[in-house]
């Protein structure tokens, strides 16, 4: 019997762990549903509150009607007393007493509804504030969840793609080397063409001060002075 109990306990423990795992896996969804349930409860509470407020207004209206009836009968009782009709005045007084008793009942009911309405309104405000707080928390939790999943995905991609990154680096180096080789060939071709043409010789003569020389401003002035002297 002891062993059987232990087996049952183990099964219950496993079921509890499995249940907790399901709850953890769907924690955000559960939280969202709980917020929706709370909103629905508040909407129902508002409908119930309107009913209580309607009952309060009904009782207050009855209080006003009874108060008006009392004033009316009191006026009539006074008139009867002035005429000396004590018997009818007593009958009216009894009616006034009856109305006053009824008035007391409705006043108590109106006061009770007034207090109940105030309490329900305060509870409603607190519940709405709590839901707004929960919604803000939900947004932050969902954002954190998204960021963490993105980070995990990046880490997983980096870990599985580290070899591919190495291949990409190698390919990049090969491209750069090929481009450098092409540039070196173009420079070598330009240099060879320059050395094998007349351009290279002209450059050498110019450097030696032989051949056509470009004239500057001082050369022009010297030529003009010589021309002027020869003319004289």
HUTATA-V516527 format. One record per helix or strand of 2 or more residues. SS is the DSSP state (H for helix, E for strand). FROM is the first residue (numbers start at 1). TO is the last residue. If there is no record, write none. Layout:
BEGIN
ss: <SS:SS>
from: <FROM:FROM>
to: <TO:TO>
END
This chain:
BEGIN
ss: <H:H:H:H:H:H>
from: <2:27:86:162:198:217>
to: <25:83:160:196:208:231>
END
